[in-house]
Amino acid sequence: MPTLQDPSLLRQQAFINNQWINASETSNNTNTSNNDTSDVINPFNGQVIGTIPNLSKEQVTQAVTFAHQAQTKWAKKTAKERSHILNKWADLIDQHKEDLATIMTSEQGKPISESRGEIDYANSFIRWFAEEGKRVYGDVIPATDKNLRYVILKQPIGVCAAITPWNFPAAMITRKVAPALAAGCTMLVKPATETPLTALALAELALRAGLPAGVLQIITGKSSIVGEVFTQDDRIQKLSFTGSTEVGRTLMSQCASTVKKLSMELGGNAPFIVFEDANLDHAVTGLIASKYRNAGQTCVCANRIYVHSSIKNQFLSLFKQKVDALNVGNGMNSDVEIGPLINQDALDKVQKLLKDATDKGATLVTGGQKHHASDLSFEPTIITDISDDMDIAHEEIFGPIAPVFIFDDEEQVMNHANKTIYGLAAYFYTQDLKRSWRVTEGLEYGMVAQNTGVLSTEVAPFGGIKQSGFGREGSKYGIEEYVTTKYWCVDIN
């Protein structure tokens, strides 16, 4: 781990009820039977940079108790009071941005410039919802009887839990925590085992900001144990999950017995369509930003690139030129643009998908090999001549491979783009206004970006349809996920 300006941000204990605990402890320091720990590995060099506790089921259940006890008091605070604490937390995140980015790159591998950008992005949700919490409005409905009054109240849903992924270890937390806390809920977060240190550093800053005990807790441990408590404990009213569709299905099934409110941000298979009238320079720039950010390990990155046949050669030439110039290496180096994949499983998947495609006739345009920078680094890759019998035509790649399909007309490409169980994000490039409306309305995706490769922002709703999940994060819609609607009918006679 590189030297931090504030070494106390590197926490290696779970954060329970504003205390730092090990797997062998509860807040009362009584022993449990679970003494397991998990190492946190730097994916670039394989070094152990931290060790975290795997909490027992009893400890996780006790954390739910703390959240349940804290929720009533937290909800009774005014929105302005909660906003003050959230803004103080955001100020501290800004002050410690460089250390947070260093921790993130060390455990996740992404370039330090991307980590700095993610800290800013993560913090934007805290500042947004610190203000949006003041705007959780109800309604007064005109009554059908002169002696009655109909009032609609918005109230916090209660104790919430979140399970977050390793690819965005800060933003995927604050995008869930900030609206929950702003609405008056308490939140338990299980970060990914690969990247818990960023979450724990954020918790340390929340503690310094004055967040009351039990309002935010970071639960480290095995997914099977934590997931069982999160889904089965009926004191938890809401579960938010970002991850694979397969795991999302399992969590939904497990939550059925307690009928929890759910938000699911699941897998993606984003089409990136370049029509014949597109600005090719802009399209290639947008594609690189979408496809190769975080080494292709994002749920909204371009997964299937569709290029009109009339511009195929020109597009591929320009795309290859820019991809070959990308710098792969240690994310801590300022000139690196692509870091390593997160682990060996991720590398194996990328290699398997590429081999299947080339064995079935795909043409390798550039890349296609492990990169010499490290054991988990992979060259940014372009392939073309893709057919429907190739696995890469249907699966989420989650790596730096860009499969390029060729199409001849709008109807054809729209059919291909929508031929998937997923519906998270889609991108297209055109200058034609009529086509813009047709394509946007016709794409079966929760988010559509035109003439840009980056669409995520705190002020717009993020989420998908079909088997990419449901619920929205960010924007004014995001806080609705953490409130309930209560109808009050009163006879004033």
C-alpha positions in Angstrom: 0.0 0.0 0.0 1.5 3.4 -1.0 2.0 5.9 1.9 -1.2 7.7 3.0 -1.3 11.2 4.2 -3.7 10.0 6.9 -2.8 6.4 7.7 -5.8 6.1 10.1 -8.1 5.9 7.0 -6.8 2.4 6.4 -9.2 0.4 8.5 -9.1 -3.4 8.8 -12.1 -4.0 11.1 -15.8 -4.0 10.6 -17.7 -0.8 11.5 -20.5 -1.7 13.9 -22.4 0.9 16.0 -19.6 3.4 15.5 -17.0 0.9 16.8 -14.3 -1.0 15.0 -14.5 -4.7 15.7 -12.9 -8.0 14.7 -14.6 -11.2 14.0 -13.9 -12.4 17.5 -15.6 -9.5 19.1 -19.0 -7.8 19.5 -19.4 -4.3 20.8 -19.4 -5.8 24.3 -16.1 -7.7 23.6 -17.8 -11.1 24.1 -16.2 -13.9 22.0 -18.0 -15.7 19.2 -17.0 -18.8 17.3 -16.1 -17.1 14.1 -12.4 -16.1 13.9 -12.1 -16.1 10.1 -10.5 -13.3 8.1 -10.1 -12.5 4.4 -7.1 -10.9 2.8 -7.5 -7.9 0.5 -5.2 -8.3 -2.5 -3.7 -5.7 -4.8 -4.8 -7.1 -8.2 -1.8 -5.5 -10.0 1.0 -7.1 -8.0 -0.7 -9.7 -5.8 0.4 -8.2 -2.6 -1.8 -8.4 0.5 -2.7 -4.9 1.5 -5.1 -5.6 4.3 -7.0 -8.2 6.2 -10.7 -7.9 7.2 -12.9 -9.9 9.6 -15.6 -12.3 8.5 -18.3 -11.5 11.0 -20.5 -14.2 12.4 -24.2 -14.5 11.9 -24.7 -13.3 15.5 -22.6 -10.2 14.9 -24.5 -9.3 11.7 -27.8 -9.8 13.6 -26.6 -7.6 16.4 -25.7 -4.9 13.8 -29.3 -5.1 12.6 -30.4 -4.5 16.2 -28.2 -1.4 16.4 -29.6 -0.1 13.1 -33.2 -0.8 14.3 -32.6 1.0 17.6 -30.9 4.0 15.8 -33.5 4.4 13.1 -36.3 6.0 15.1 -34.0 8.7 16.5 -32.4 9.3 13.2 -35.8 9.7 11.5 -36.9 12.2 14.1 -34.1 14.5 13.1 -35.2 17.2 10.7 -34.1 16.9 7.1 -32.0 19.9 7.6 -30.2 18.3 10.6 -29.5 15.2 8.5 -28.3 17.4 5.6 -25.8 19.1 7.9 -24.2 15.8 8.8 -24.2 14.5 5.3 -22.5 17.7 4.0 -19.9 17.5 6.7 -19.2 14.0 5.6 -18.9 15.2 2.0 -16.5 17.9 3.1 -14.2 15.3 4.8 -14.3 13.1 1.7 -13.1 16.1 -0.4 -10.3 16.8 2.1 -9.1 13.2 2.0 -9.7 12.6 -1.7 -6.1 11.6 -2.5 -5.9 9.0 0.2 -9.3 7.6 -0.7 -8.2 7.3 -4.4 -5.0 5.6 -3.3 -6.8 3.1 -1.2 -9.2 2.4 -4.1 -6.5 1.9 -6.7 -4.5 -0.3 -4.4 -7.4 -2.7 -3.8 -9.3 -2.4 -7.1 -6.6 -1.7 -9.7 -8.2 1.0 -11.7 -6.0 4.0 -12.8 -5.5 6.6 -10.1 -7.1 9.2 -12.3 -10.3 7.1 -12.5 -10.2 6.6 -8.7 -10.0 10.3 -8.1 -12.9 10.7 -10.5 -14.9 8.1 -8.7 -14.4 9.8 -5.4 -15.8 13.0 -6.9 -18.7 11.0 -8.4 -19.4 9.2 -5.1 -19.4 12.5 -3.2 -21.8 14.1 -5.7 -24.5 11.7 -4.4 -23.9 12.7 -0.8 -24.2 16.4 -1.6 -27.2 15.9 -3.9 -29.2 13.9 -1.4 -28.2 16.1 1.5 -30.4 18.7 -0.3 -32.9 16.3 -1.8 -33.8 15.1 1.6 -35.4 18.5 2.3 -37.7 18.0 -0.7 -39.5 14.8 0.2 -42.9 16.3 -0.3 -46.3 14.8 0.4 -49.7 15.9 -0.9 -53.1 17.2 0.1 -55.7 15.6 -2.1 -59.1 17.3 -2.7 -61.6 15.3 -0.7 -64.9 13.8 -2.0 -66.7 14.8 1.3 -66.7 18.3 2.8 -66.0 16.8 6.3 -63.0 14.8 5.2 -59.4 15.7 4.5 -57.0 13.5 2.5 -53.3 13.9 3.3 -50.3 11.9 1.8 -47.2 11.6 4.0 -43.8 10.4 2.9 -41.9 8.6 5.6 -38.6 6.7 5.8 -39.0 3.0 5.1 -36.8 2.0 8.1 -33.7 -0.2 8.3 -32.1 -0.7 4.9 -29.3 -3.0 3.7 -27.1 -2.8 0.7 -24.8 -5.3 -1.1 -22.3 -3.5 -3.3 -19.8 -4.6 -6.0 -16.1 -4.4 -6.3 -15.9 -2.4 -9.6 -17.0 1.0 -8.0 -16.2 0.6 -4.3 -17.1 4.2 -3.4 -19.8 5.3 -5.8 -22.0 2.2 -5.5 -22.1 2.7 -1.7 -22.8 6.4 -1.6 -25.5 6.1 -4.4 -27.4 3.9 -1.9 -26.4 5.2 1.5 -26.9 8.9 0.8 -30.6 8.8 -0.2 -31.3 6.3 2.6 -29.7 8.5 5.3 -31.2 11.7 3.8 -34.7 10.1 4.0 -34.3 9.1 7.6 -33.4 5.4 7.2 -30.4 3.6 8.7 -28.2 1.5 6.5 -26.1 -1.6 6.7 -23.6 -2.1 3.9 -21.8 -5.3 2.8 -19.0 -4.2 0.5 -17.4 -6.7 -1.9 -14.8 -8.9 -0.3 -12.3 -7.8 -2.9 -12.6 -4.1 -2.2 -13.8 -3.4 1.4 -11.1 -0.9 2.4 -12.6 2.0 0.5 -15.9 1.4 2.3 -14.2 1.3 5.7 -12.4 4.5 4.9 -15.7 6.2 4.1 -17.1 4.9 7.4 -14.2 6.5 9.3 -15.0 9.8 7.7 -18.7 9.4 8.5 -17.7 8.8 12.1 -15.7 12.0 12.1 -18.6 13.9 10.6 -20.7 13.0 13.6 -23.0 10.4 12.2 -24.8 8.8 15.1 -24.1 5.2 16.2 -26.0 2.6 14.2 -27.0 4.8 11.4 -24.3 3.5 9.0 -22.6 0.2 9.5 -20.1 -1.6 7.3 -20.5 -5.4 7.5 -17.5 -7.5 6.3 -17.8 -11.2 5.9 -18.9 -14.1 3.8 -21.8 -13.5 1.4 -23.7 -16.6 2.5 -23.8 -15.4 6.2 -24.4 -11.7 5.6 -26.9 -12.4 2.8 -28.9 -14.7 5.0 -29.3 -12.0 7.7 -30.0 -9.3 5.2 -32.7 -11.2 3.4 -34.3 -13.1 6.3 -34.4 -10.5 9.2 -37.8 -8.9 9.0 -36.5 -5.7 10.7 -34.7 -4.9 7.5 -37.4 -3.3 5.3 -35.4 -2.6 2.1 -32.5 -4.4 0.3 -30.5 -2.7 -2.5 -28.2 -4.8 -4.6 -25.8 -4.1 -7.4 -24.3 -7.1 -9.1 -25.0 -10.0 -11.4 -28.5 -11.0 -12.6 -27.9 -14.5 -11.3 -27.2 -13.3 -7.8 -30.0 -10.8 -8.0 -32.5 -13.6 -8.8 -31.3 -15.5 -5.7 -31.6 -12.5 -3.4 -35.1 -11.8 -4.7 -36.2 -15.3 -3.9 -34.6 -15.2 -0.5 -36.4 -11.9 0.3 -39.8 -13.3 -0.6 -40.5 -14.6 2.9 -40.2 -11.2 4.5 -41.6 -9.2 1.5 -38.9 -6.6 1.5 -38.8 -3.6 -0.8 -36.1 -4.2 -3.4 -33.8 -2.3 -5.7 -31.8 -4.4 -8.2 -29.1 -3.0 -10.5 -28.1 -6.1 -12.3 -26.1 -7.2 -15.4 -25.9 -5.4 -18.7 -25.2 -6.1 -22.4 -25.0 -2.5 -23.7 -25.2 -2.0 -27.5 -23.1 0.9 -29.0 -24.5 1.8 -32.4 -22.6 3.9 -34.9 -24.8 5.0 -37.8 -23.5 6.1 -41.2 -23.9 9.8 -40.5 -22.1 9.7 -37.1 -19.1 11.9 -36.3 -16.5 9.2 -36.3 -14.0 11.0 -34.1 -16.6 11.6 -31.5 -17.9 8.1 -31.8 -14.5 6.5 -31.3 -13.7 8.8 -28.4 -17.0 7.9 -26.7 -16.5 4.2 -27.4 -13.1 4.2 -25.7 -14.5 6.0 -22.7 -17.4 3.6 -22.5 -15.6 0.3 -23.3 -12.2 0.6 -21.6 -13.0 2.5 -18.5 -12.1 0.4 -15.5 -10.6 -2.2 -17.9 -14.1 -2.8 -19.3 -15.4 -3.9 -15.8 -18.5 -1.8 -15.7 -22.2 -2.8 -16.0 -22.9 0.0 -18.5 -19.8 -0.3 -20.7 -20.3 -1.0 -24.4 -20.6 -4.7 -24.8 -21.7 -5.0 -28.4 -20.4 -2.4 -30.9 -22.5 -2.1 -34.1 -21.0 -0.2 -37.0 -22.8 0.6 -40.3 -21.2 -1.3 -43.2 -20.5 1.9 -45.2 -18.1 3.2 -42.6 -16.7 -0.1 -41.3 -13.1 0.3 -42.6 -12.8 4.0 -41.7 -14.1 3.3 -38.2 -12.0 0.3 -37.5 -8.9 2.0 -38.6 -9.5 5.0 -36.4 -10.6 2.8 -33.5 -7.5 0.6 -33.7 -5.2 3.5 -33.8 -6.6 5.0 -30.6 -6.9 1.6 -28.8 -3.2 0.7 -29.6 -2.2 4.0 -28.0 -3.8 3.1 -24.6 -1.3 2.6 -21.8 -1.7 -0.6 -19.7 0.0 -0.9 -16.3 0.0 -0.1 -12.6 -2.9 2.1 -11.8 -0.8 4.1 -9.4 1.2 5.5 -12.3 -0.3 8.7 -13.6 0.1 7.8 -17.3 -1.7 4.5 -17.1 -5.1 4.3 -18.7 -6.0 0.6 -18.1 -5.2 -1.3 -15.0 -5.5 -5.0 -14.3 -8.6 -7.2 -14.1 -9.8 -7.8 -10.6 -8.9 -11.4 -10.2 -8.0 -14.7 -12.0 -11.6 -15.6 -12.6 -12.1 -12.3 -14.5 -9.1 -13.0 -16.6 -10.1 -16.6 -17.3 -13.5 -15.4 -18.5 -12.1 -12.8 -20.9 -9.7 -15.4 -22.4 -12.4 -18.0 -22.7 -14.8 -15.6 -24.5 -12.1 -14.5 -26.9 -11.0 -18.1 -27.7 -14.6 -19.2 -28.3 -15.0 -16.2 -30.7 -11.8 -16.7 -32.6 -12.3 -20.5 -32.8 -15.7 -19.8 -34.5 -14.3 -17.3 -37.0 -13.9 -13.9 -35.4 -11.1 -11.8 -36.7 -8.6 -10.3 -34.2 -8.0 -6.7 -35.1 -5.6 -5.9 -32.2 -4.7 -7.1 -28.8 -5.9 -10.5 -27.7 -3.1 -11.4 -25.2 -2.2 -11.0 -21.6 -0.2 -7.8 -21.1 3.3 -8.0 -19.7 2.6 -5.4 -17.1 1.2 -8.0 -14.6 -0.4 -11.4 -14.3 -3.9 -10.0 -14.4 -3.3 -7.3 -17.1 -4.9 -7.9 -20.5 -4.3 -6.0 -23.8 -7.2 -3.8 -25.0 -8.7 -5.9 -27.7 -10.8 -5.4 -30.8 -12.4 -8.3 -32.8 -14.8 -8.3 -35.7 -16.7 -10.8 -37.9 -18.9 -11.7 -35.0 -21.7 -14.3 -35.4 -24.6 -15.1 -33.2 -23.2 -18.6 -32.2 -20.3 -16.9 -30.4 -20.7 -16.6 -26.6 -19.3 -13.1 -26.7 -22.4 -12.1 -28.8 -24.7 -12.7 -25.8 -22.7 -12.6 -22.5 -21.6 -9.6 -20.5 -17.8 -9.5 -21.1 -16.6 -7.4 -18.1 -13.2 -7.0 -19.7 -11.3 -4.9 -22.3 -12.6 -6.7 -25.4 -14.6 -4.8 -28.0 -16.6 -7.1 -30.4 -17.6 -5.1 -33.5 -20.7 -6.2 -35.5 -21.5 -4.8 -38.9 -25.1 -3.8 -39.9 -26.8 -2.5 -43.0 -30.0 -0.8 -41.8 -31.7 0.6 -38.8 -34.3 -2.1 -38.4 -31.7 -4.8 -38.5 -29.5 -3.2 -35.8 -32.4 -2.4 -33.5 -33.6 -6.0 -33.6 -30.1 -7.2 -32.7 -29.6 -4.5 -30.0 -32.8 -5.5 -28.3 -32.2 -9.3 -28.6 -31.1 -9.8 -25.0 -32.5 -10.4 -21.6 -30.7 -7.3 -20.4 -31.9 -3.7 -20.6 -29.6 -1.4 -18.6 -27.8 1.1 -20.9 -27.5 1.7 -24.7 -25.5 4.1 -26.8 -25.9 5.4 -30.4 -24.3 8.0 -32.6 -26.2 9.9 -35.3 -26.9 13.4 -36.4 -30.4 12.6 -37.7 -33.1 14.1 -35.4 -35.9 11.8 -36.7 -33.7 8.8 -36.2 -32.8 10.0 -32.7 -36.4 9.8 -31.6 -37.1 6.5 -33.3 -34.0 4.8 -31.8 -34.4 6.2 -28.3 -38.0 5.1 -28.1 -37.3 1.8 -29.7 -34.3 0.7 -27.6 -35.4 -1.5 -24.7 -33.1 -0.1 -22.1 -33.5 2.0 -18.9 -30.9 4.5 -20.0 -30.0 5.7 -23.5 -27.1 8.0 -24.4 -26.8 9.7 -27.8 -23.5 11.0 -29.1 -21.7 10.4 -25.8 -20.1 7.4 -24.1 -20.6 8.5 -20.5 -24.1 8.9 -19.1 -23.8 8.5 -15.3 -24.6 11.5 -13.1 -26.1 12.1 -9.7 -28.9 14.3 -11.2 -30.4 11.7 -13.5 -32.0 8.3 -12.7 -29.7 5.3 -13.0 -31.3 1.9 -13.6 -32.5 -0.7 -16.0 -35.4 -2.8 -17.2 -36.0 -6.4 -18.1 -33.4 -8.7 -16.3 -31.1 -5.7 -15.6 -33.3 -5.0 -12.6 -35.6 -2.4 -11.3 -35.5 0.7 -9.1 -33.6 3.9 -9.7 -30.6 5.5 -8.1 -29.6 9.2 -8.2 -31.8 12.1 -9.0 -35.1 13.0 -7.4 -36.3 9.5 -8.2 -33.6 7.9 -6.1 -34.8 9.0 -2.7 -38.3 7.5 -3.5 -36.7 4.1 -3.1 -36.3 4.8 0.6 -39.6 6.3 1.6 -43.1 4.9 2.0 -46.4 6.6 1.1 -48.9 6.9 3.9 -52.5 8.0 3.3 -54.1 9.9 6.1 -57.9 10.3 6.0 -59.4 12.5 8.7 -62.9 13.5 9.6 -62.7 17.1 10.8 -66.5 17.4 11.6 
